[in-house]
Amino acid sequence: MTNTDWTSIRDRFLEAQKGMEQEVVDSPASLEQFRIKYLGTKGILKDLSGYLKEIPVENRKEAGKLLNQIKQKTESLFQQYQQTYSSAGKASKAEIDLSAPGYPLPLGSRHPVSLVMNQVIDIFKRIGFTIAEDREIEDDWHNFTALNTPDDHPARDMQDTFYIKDSIQYLLRTHTSPVQARVMTREKPPIRIIAPGRVYRNETVSARSHCQFHQVEGLYIDEGVSFADMKQTLLYYAREQYGPEVKIRLRPSFFPFTEPSAEMDVYYGLADETAHRITKGTGWLEILGCGMVDPAVLVNCGIDPDKYSGFAFGMGIERQVLLKYNVPDIRMLFENDVRFLRQFSAI
Ligand code: PHE
């Protein structure tokens, strides 16, 4: 092959470059065409390289340099186009159907304990109780002393109470009653609060009891509050929660911070196996402890017992959950197995 005239080859080089610069790239498809046409294995740049050996030796250096420049320009232009069009290219390849409905997002559901707690709160809110919440790590004074629980009371036993490590002063509250003491020392009567929350006791975990559970405390202090007021309030609760036909009974009991004290049962019946087990075959379920606030407690919290009286109650939530939702084992409420939790409604 004869040596070709360098100037005419150079014209071809420059022409190719011009053509390349004028290419219209505006879509993933034209980007791909551009790549094949210029950078492909049979592309124009490859073609141009083929000319090099035909160029007279003295011009080769210049030719090589020009060719390199053109290559670099082509590649950088290609990269620019690629940034704009290639991701769109992928998307269009996947053929997304923009009219297709989205994936459903699974809705969470409320924990059954929260469901019952919210029902209780709702019921008492309707008759003027407000919510008071407080700490779960309590001090001895609020959990016991203020509540008239003497030093040698069995409830203080290490068996029942979780003390904070190396402390006899701080503990995990064993009931929601310390919130009574906190509210009474802070506020003046009339006081009408409920205190929902988690409590802890050092008990062996079984199908019926757990070392953590939930209570809702109630406290009503004003002038002339009587035992009859308490009874009527609790009857109202039972009717709202278990239906207008529900029966309740109050049994005499003892709590250091109330006098007189009682425990309240609701009659749940013996319709199914869960009812049998949870009511121990009696049909009656104990749901709360209650009583008239002991005057000594009022004094401890700075309230004049000659002027004011009041009642308090503390109800357990878990048992009511077991019964309402037919749950056979209290431990299921704390295991967070989603197959169990999913069965409850999201409201
Ligand atoms: N705190 C008591 C308990 O945990 C319940 C209770 C509260 C009793 C208020 C009387 C008054 O068992």
Boltz pocket constraint, residues with backbone or C-beta under 6 A from the ligand:
constraints:
  - pocket:
      binder: B
      contacts: [[A, 174], [A, 175], [A, 176], [A, 177], [A, 218], [A, 255], [A, 258], [A, 262], [A, 288], [A, 289], [A, 290], [A, 291], [A, 312], [A, 313], [A, 314], [A, 315]]
      max_distance: 6.0
